[in-house]
């Protein structure tokens, strides 16, 4: 017989948490990252409503084997954009500007876009920066694009 104090294996515990969150209609389980180890559960991601964060926490508390919860869910305002949303729009802008070669890439972290790659001309470097500078949610652009003459 399994002791109540013996923590559930991480995969089993994580699966039980996903199942419990999926049963709660007020929780969008696909927006929540779950890490479970030794009975400690960490919830990450961003949610639109405080109620969703509270509902997720309550659902996790119902799972057997959960001993402690770190609720790191970020409450996102209606106008705040995720890094994924910014990255998708940045990709769209870079792809649709004929002055920018496909060698230019954008990495988004906490609203900061870092551009890197190589271009042949200064105007291409400037075009890439201009293409993403004024996207909604962008806090800053770091332009690490290298110019290599053909």
N, C-alpha and C positions, 0 to 999 in steps of 0.2 A: 504494500500500500504506500502511496506517495504521501510524503509529509506536506502539510500545509505551508511550512516554512521553506520548502525546497522551491527555488524559482523555476518557472517553466523555461524550456529552451527558447532562445531568442526568436527563432523562426516561428515556433508554435505560438508564442506570445504575440508576436507581430501580426500573424494571421488572425488570431482571435480579436485583436484590436481593430484590424481592417474590417472584419465581419461585423463587429459591434458598431463601428462608425457608419458602415453601409446601411445598417438597419434604421439609423436616425435620419428622418427626412430633412431635418434642418441643417445637416452637415454635408458639405460637398467633399467627400473623401478624397477625390482626385486632386484637390488643392492642398492637401495636407501630407507632409512628409512625416514618417514615423520611424523612430529608432528605438529599439527595445533591447536592453541588456541588463541581466541580473535584476529584473523587476523594476528597473528605472526606465521610464518612457519619456522620450523627447518628441514633442510635436513642433514641426517647423512649417513654414509656408506663409501665405498671406490670405486673409479672409476679408470679406467686405463688411461684415457685421460683427459686433461684439457678441451677439447672441450665438453666432456660429462657433466662436472660440469657446464660449462657456459650454455649449452643447457638446462639443468635441471633448472637452475636459471631463464632463460628467459621464459621457459614454465610455471613456477610457477607464474611469474609476470603477465602472461596473465589471470590468474584465478581471477574472481571477488570475492572480499572479502579479498584478501591478502593485508595486509597493510605493513608488514615488513618481511624480509627473513634473516634467519641465515644460511648461506651456510657452514655447517661443513663437507662437503664432503672431504674425504682424497684422495689425488692424490697418487696412488700406482704406484711404478716403476715396470718395467717388472720382476725384480728379487725378489721383495718384496712379502712375503706371508702373507695371512690373518691369524688371529688366528684360524678361522674355518679350513683352510687348514692344519695348523700345528696340530690341535687337531685330525683331521682325521688320519693323518699319525702317530701321537703318539699312538692313539688307535690301529692302525694296528700293530705297533712295539710291543706294550705291549701284545696284544693278541697272536702274533705269536712266542713269546719267552716262551718256556715251563718252564723256571725257575721262571717266574713271575706269581704269583697267580692272579685270577680274582678280588681279593679284592683291588688291586692297581688301583687308578684312577689318571687321569691327568687333570688339569685345566690350560687353556692357557689364558693369559691376556697380551696384548701388547708384544707378543713374549717371555714372561716368562712362563715356564712350572712349575707348582707346583704339585708335586707328593704326594699323601696321600693314606692312607689305612693301612692295617696290613699285615705283612709277618712273617714267622716263623724263618727265618735265615738271617744273614747279607748278604750272597751272593745273596739272592733274592732282597734285597734292592738295592745293588750295580748293579745288572743286570737291574733293572728298570731304574735306572739313566743312565746307559750306553746305554740303548735302545733308549732313546730320546735326549741325550745330543747333538748329532751332526746332528740333523735334520736341514734342510735348514730353515733359518728364526728364529731359536731359539737363543735368546740373553742370557738366563740364565736358570738354572734348580734349583729349590728349592726342596730338598728332605725331605718331612715331613712324610715319611713312618715310622710306628712304628713296632718294632720287639716284637712279643709276642711268647714266647716259648710254644710249644705244651704241 
